[in-house]
Amino acid sequence: MNFSFSEEQEMVRKTVRSFVDKEIMPNIGEWDAAAHFETSILKKLADLGLMGICIPEQYGGSGMDYNTLAIVCEELERGDTAFRTAVSVHTGLNSMTLLQWATEGQKQKFLYPQAKGEKVGAFALTEPDAGSDVSALKSKAVKEGDQYVLNGSKTWISLCDAADHFLVFAYTDKSKGHSGISAFIVERDREGFSSKAIKGKLGIRAGNTGEIFFDNVRLPKENLLGEEGEGFKIAMSALDNGRFTVAAGACGQIMACLEASVSYCEERKTFGKAIGKHQLVQQMIAKMEAGLQMSRLLVYKAGELKNQGKRSTRETSLAKWQACDFANESANDAVQIHGAYGYSNEYPVERYLRNSKAPVIYEGTREIHTIMQARYVLGYNEDKPLRKSLPSWPFQQQEEPAK
């Protein structure tokens, strides 16, 4: 296995790091305090070609590999979880799912403008009574002629007010359980669609999260993704991609905690010496470094499987679980290193701690991933192939279709 980055990947890392230092770092404290999602950042990311970083060029993307997407997510979360979340949802959960499951017509209509960053995509699975238990969905899509009539609601939807396209999951046949769930592409401007942001969040306050509602939303049959009844498979494949980006982002948060803590160790003195000279502080710094390096290895292993077009559910689950736990522990230690100042927004580590909790919960809780890993080891999980897999990288280049 090659552990070195290509020149192109190093260039991407430097570009994103410079962007974060210039556009996000000076403003994130203010945006977080005001619970403000700065939508202009998405346009600037699009201008850099980062909203479709791993989507093939023939569909409007940059055509880079999946570990380059991991690099982008890591560097963005070093700035703030809110903007990594936006890329995770837009690229990981939505666009990569369209690349895997959409028809050619759907790719040109929906994927192409998303990869260009002209449109923003979101993912809508969770409901008030359906989180880890997907079968508890209440949203329904009833077929009437050549249309589907969608009713229901979703909650904790990232980019609820900012996205143009939503990948929505609803029952088309409740009697079939998981096999009765279907996936639909829903445009914001459909009559009967509405959204509402959630206020008062513990963390990721600079992000846009909320509820979306469907009141007799009529969708043409062309907006059905895959076949009827394939929604559960589509959702699980989407989560493989989303969890990958979350794990990569967690590496960025560990890195941010480490950078802030090292800087503070150099400026703060106790008992006549820099606090970095104290062994218990060194222990916390060492834990952060170990967590960062181990998490990266897990992420890049999952990314390499994606590059080869292989399923990576098991590896991605492990990376997401461990990286997010390490990030949460690192943020807690970073606050401890800063002492009383860590409890104040004068330093960024209190924001890191608040932000670090959500990734331990969403896209599979810590407990869900623990069970998944145990079942793989015990042989209870059969890693059955999906009907469709992600294309391997490098992508075969084709002539770019017209918009």
N, C-alpha and C positions, 0 to 999 in steps of 0.2 A: 504494500500500500504506500502510495506517495503522500507524504505529509506536508509537502511544500506547496505554496500557492503559485499559480502562474503569474506572469507579468500583468495580464489582464485583470486577474483577481486582486492583485496588490493595488492596481490603479483604481479599481472600484472601491476598495476599502479606504484609500486615501481620499477619494472624491466624496464619499459619504461622510467620513469623519470631518472633513473640512466643512461640508454643508451643515452638519450637526453643530459644530463649534461656532459657525457664523449665524445660522438661522434659528436654531432651537435653544441652545444654551443661554444666550443673553435674555431670552424672553420667557422661558418655561416657568420660572417662578411666578411671574405675573399671570400667565395663562392658567396655571394650576390653581392659584388663589381665587381667580375669577370663574373657575369651572368653564373656561372658554376653549372651544375647539377651533384652532386656526386653520381654516380650510385652504388658505393660500399655500400652505406647505404641500398639499397634495399636488397642486399645479406645478410647484417647483420641482417636486420629485418626478413628475411626469416629464418635465423639460429635460431632466437628467437621464431619462430612459429607464427609471427605476420602478415604475408601476407595472411593467411587464417584463421584468429582468430575465425571467426564465421561460418566457413564452416565445415560440419560434418567430422568426422575422416575418414569415409569410402571414402571420396573424397579428402583426403590429408590434411584436415584442422585440427584445434585444437579443434573444437567441442564446443566452448564456446558460451555464449549467446550474443545477439545484444548489450546490454548495456556494455558488456566488450569491444566490438568494439568501442563504444563511448568513453570509458576510454582511449583506445589506441590513438584515434584521438585527444582527448583533450590534452594528454601529448605530442604527436608529434608536435602539433601546438604551444605548449608552446615553443618549440625549433624554429620552422619556419613553415610557411604555406606550403612551397614547399613539405615537406615530408609527412605532413598530406594529401596534395592533391594527392600525389602518392598512398597512401593507399586508399583514397576515390575512386579514379578512378579504381585502380586494384581490390579492394575488393568490394566496394559499388556499383559502376556502372557496372562493368564487371562480377566478379565472383559470386556475389549474384544473378545477372540476369541469369547467366547460371544455378545456383542451382534451380532457379524458373522455367525456361523455357526449358532447354536443354534436349535432349534425353539421355538415359543412355550411349549410345556410345559417344555422344558429351561431357558428363561429364567426362568420363574416358580419352578422348583424349585431351580436353582443360582445364576443370576445375581442374582435379587432379594435373597436373604440376603447374598450377597457384597457387593453395592453398598451395602447397609445396614451392612456391617461385622459382621454377626452370624456369618458364616462367612468363612474365609480361603481364598483360592485360590492354587494354585501351578502351575508349568509343568514338565513332565518330558520332555525331548527327549534330552539328552546321556547317553551311556553310556560305560563304560570304554574301548571301542574305537570310539566314534562321537561325534565332536565336529563339526568343520567338514564332515566326510564323513557326511552324514545317511544315505546308503544303507548304511552299515556297521552299522545297528541290528541287534541280535540279539533284542530283545523280540518275542514272538509272541502273537497273539490268535487262537485257533482257535474257529470258530463251532460250537456244539453246540445244535441246536434254536433256542430263542429266547434263548440266552445266548452270551456269548463267554468263553473261558477264557484268562486272561492270565498269561503267565510271562515273567520277565526281571528286569532291574534297571536303575536309572538312577543317575547320579552327578553331583555338583556341583549338586544341586537346592536352590535357595533355599527357605527355610521348610519344609524336609523334616520337621521335628518339630512345626511350628506350624500347618501348613495343614490344612484340613478336606477340600478338594476338590483333585484333581490332574488337569491336562490331560495325558494320557499318549499317546505315539505308539508304535505297534507294527506289525509286519508282519501283515497278514491274508492276503497272497499274496506270498511272497518272490520268486517267479519274474517278477513284474511290475516289479521294481526300485522306483523312486520311486512309481510308480502302484499299488504294492501296500501302501503304508503307510496306516494308518487312525488316527483320533484318538478317544480315549475319555475320558469323565469318570469318575474313580475316587475314591470316597469312602474316607477313612482307615479307617473302621470295617468295611470289607470283610474277610472272613476270608481270610487268606493275605497281607495287606499288612503291611509292617513298614518301619521307617526307622532310620537311624543317622547321627548328626552326624559331620562331619569335623573333627578337631582339628589344631592346629598350622599354621593358615593364616598366610601372610605378612601379609595385611591383612583388612579387614572382619571383624575378630575379634568385634565386637559383633553380628554377624549370625548367623543360623542356616542353615548349609549342610551338605549331606550326601548320603547315599545312600538310595534307596528300593528295596524288593524286592517282587516279585509271585510268589507261590507258589500256582499254580492259583487265582488270584483270579477269581471268577465275576461277570460283569457282565451285566445285562439288556440287550437290544438297544436299549432306550431311552437307554442311556448312550453309544451311538455318536454322535459329533459329526460332522455332515455325512453324506456317503455313504461306503461302503467305497471305499478307494483315494484319498480326498481329503485324507488326512492330511498329505502333503507341502505341498499348497497351503495348508492350514490353518496348518501350522507356519510357513511363510514369511510369511503375513499376520500371524501373531502376532508374529514377529520385527520386522516393520515397526513395530508398536506398541511393543514392548519397547525396541527401539533408540532410538526417539523419546524415551522416558522416560530412558534411560541418557544420551543426549546432553544432555538438559535438566539432569539431575543433575550432569553434568560441569561445566556452567556454575556450579553452586553450589559445586563444589570449587575452581574457579578463584577464585571470589569469596571463599571462606574463606581461601585462600592469600594473596590480595591484602590482605584485612583484617588477617590476622595479621602480614604483612610490613610493612605501613604502620605498624601499632602498634609493632612492634619498631624500625622506623626512627626513630621519635620518642623511644624510651627509650634506645637504645644509642648511645654516642659513641665514635669512634675518631679519633685524631690531632687531638683538640681540637674535633671537630664531630660532629653527628648523622650516622649512617651514610647517611641519606637524601640527604645533601648530596654524596655521592660518585657520580660519573657512572656507574660500572659497576653500582652498586646501582640507580640510576635506570633503567638499561637493563633490568634484570630486572623492575622494577616496570612499566615501559612494556610489556614483552612480555606480562605477565599481563593488563594492561588491554586490549591489542589482542586477545589470545586470547579474553577474556571477551566483548568486543563482537562479534567475528566469529562466535564460536560461537552466541551468542544469535540473530544474524540467520539463521544456517542452521537453527537449531531452530524459530524462529517461522515461517520460510518453509514448512518441512515441516508444521508445525501448521496453517497456513492452508490447505494442500492438503487435510489431513484434515477441516478444518471444512467444506470444499466437497464432501466425499465423494469426492475424487479419490485415486487411488493415488499414493503418495509413496515408493516403494522407493528410487529413485535419490537423492532429496533427503535422505531419512532416513539412508541409508547414509553420505552425505557428512558430514552433521551429526554422526553418531555417531563416525566416524573422526576428524574434525578436533577436535571438542570433547574427546574422550577423550585425544588426543595433547596438546592444549593443557593439559589438566588435569595430566597426567603431567609435562610440562615445567615447569608452574607450581609444582607441589609440589617438584620437584627444586630449582628456583631459590629457593623459600621456605626450604628447609633450608639452602641456601648463604648466603642473607642472614642467617640466624640463626647461622651459623658452628657452633662446637662445641655451642652450646645447641640447635641444630636436630637434633642427633644424640641428644638426650635427650627423654624424655616429659614434661619440665618444661614444654615448649611443644608445641602440637598439631601442628606441621608434620611431625614424623616420622610421625605417624599418617596425615596427608594423603598423604605419599609412599607409605606401605605400601598405603593404600586405592586409590591412583590406578592401580596396576598391573592389577588384575583387570578393570576396564572396558575396557582396551586388548585384553584377551583374549576375554572372554565376549560372547555375542550377535554373533559375527562378529569374528575377530581383525583387527588392523590390516592384515595381509596380505590377508585375504579382501576387505576393503573397498577396498583399493588395486586389486585385480584387478577388482572390480565396477565401479569408476569408470572404469578404463581401457577395459573392454569396452563400457560405455555410450558413451564418446567415440568408440571405434573402430567402433561399430555392430554389435558382436557379440552384445549383449544385446537381446532383443526384450522390451519391457515389456508382455507380454500381460496383459489384464485377468483378474482372478480371477472365479470364478463369482459371488462375493458381495463387495460393498464395504461399508466402514463407512458408516453413515448420516451425512448431512451435518448440520451444526449451523446454526441452532437446531433441536432435535429437536421433532417434532410431539408435543405433549402429549396424552396419553390418560388415561382414568380409571385410577387406580392399582389393579392387581389385588390380590385378597386373597392373603395368604401361604398 
